Amino acid sequence: MKPVTDPGSAGKPLTPVKDGGESTKKKLTERQKARRMVLQALYQWQMAGAPVNEIQAEFRGYYQGKIDWAYFHEVFPAIPPRVAELDAALMPWLDRDLSAIDPIELCLLRYGVYELLHRIDIPYKVVINECVELARVFGATDGHKYINGILDKAARQIRTLEF
């Protein structure tokens, strides 16, 4: 099984595009590449239900180049077993049922809350910014605004010492 693909992309992995259909030109850091892969792996896990270890192996075999593999292999497998905990942590800030949230946005919210709760080495502003940027690239038109609002509220309660 290959990483999740766009049906119209001839089997290529989801490719982010800017408005107007132009490919993104921004040079991504190794960590940012790993973050994109974590999101794509979470999406694949959520939609296909494949085992985490299989998804990790597929991504490792499919993606080349300089990527923060240590981060990917630490963060991605840590999220699926904690989905119930992460969903419960999100509930106070959500304005709708989890089933009504776009799948990409749900993955990003879980990802963001995971980092806020369990990766205190990453400043909350970085967590929010990275999730918002991923939502701009992969999410619905205004999904980044929703992600920003929810994660900002969550960070204010989870990371009180940083405010």
N, C-alpha and C positions, 0 to 999 in steps of 0.2 A: 504494500500500500504506500503510495507516494503522499507527500504533504498535500493538504487540501488545495484544490485548484479552482480557478474561475471557469465555469462551463464553456465560455467562448474563447478560452486562451490556448487551445490545442494542448492541454495537459501541463502547462507551465504553472508554477505556484502563483498564488495571488500576488499581483504586482500593483503596488500603490501608484496612483496617478494624481496629479494636481488638477485643478479646474482647467478645462480646455483639453484634457486628455494627454497632456505632456507628462512624461515620466519625471519623477522627482530627480533633481540634480544635486541635492545636498549630500555631501560626503558624510556618511554615518560612521560613528565610532564603533569599535568592536563591541562595546556594551550595548549600544543602540541596535546593532544587528542582532545581538542575542535577545534583546527585548522583543524585537519583531518576531523572532523565532518562538519565543515563549508564548506570545499572543497566538500565533498561528498553530502552535502545538496544542494550546488550550482549546482553541476553536475545534481542531480536529478531534481531540479527546471528547469534547462536549457533543459534537455532531455525530461522530462515527462510533464512539464508545470503544475505540481501540485501547489495548493496554498501554499504559504509560511507557513501559520499557521498550515496547515495539515502536512507538512514536519517536522516542529518543533515538533509537538505532536508525530509523528511517531518516530523521533529520541529520544525524551525524554523517550518514552515507550520501545524502543528497546535496547538502550545502557545503561549499568550499570557501576558501578565503579566510581572512582573519576575523574570527568571531570569538567573543568571550565565552568559550565552551564551559569553563568552570561555572560561570554564572548560570548559563542555560541548564546545565546538569544539576545544579543546586536548587534553582527556583522552580522550574517546570514540574519536576516530580513531587515537590512539596505541596503544591496547590491542590491537585485532585483529592487527596485524602482529607483535606481540610475544608472541602466545599460547604458542608453543613455549618461549620464554625464561621466561615467567611460570610455565608448568606445570612446567618443570624446576626453577625456584626453589622451588616449592611441595612437590615430591616428598619432601624429607627430613622434612616435618612431617605428611604425610598418613598416615592409618591404613587407607586403601583406595585402590583404583584410581580414576583420574579419572572413568571411565565409571560408577562407582557413586555419584558425588556428585550430589545434586540440582542441576538446571540453574541455579536461582537462586543457590544457595550457591556453585557453581563460578564463576559470573559475579562474585560478591562476593569470592571468594578471589583471583581474577585481578586484580580492581579494587584490592583492598587491597594486594596484593604489588606491583602497578604503582606505587601511590603511595608505598609504603615504599622502593622502589628508585629511582624517577625523580622524585618530588616531595618532595625533602628540605625544601622550604619549608613543608610541612605536618607538624606534630609527629606522632610515631607514635601518641600517645594519641588524637589527633583522627581519624587514619586508622582505628584500631581501633573507636573509639566510633561513628563514622559508619557503618561497615560493619555493626556489630552492630545499630544502630538500623534500618538498611535490612533486615537479616535478620529482625528482630522484625516488621516491617511486611509484607514480601513473602515471607519464607521459610517453611519448615516449622516446626512447633510449637517444637522445641528447636534449630532450625538456628542461632540466634544464639549458642548456647553453643559449637557446633562452630566457627563463624567466629571467635569470641573466642579460643578455645584455639589455633587454627592461626595466626592473625595475631599473637597475643602471642608465640608461639615464634619466628615469622619476624622480628618486630620486634627481639627480643633479639639475634638474629644479624646482621640487616641494619643496624640503627641502634644499634650498640654505644656510640657516643658519647653517645647520649641517656639511657643507663641509668646 
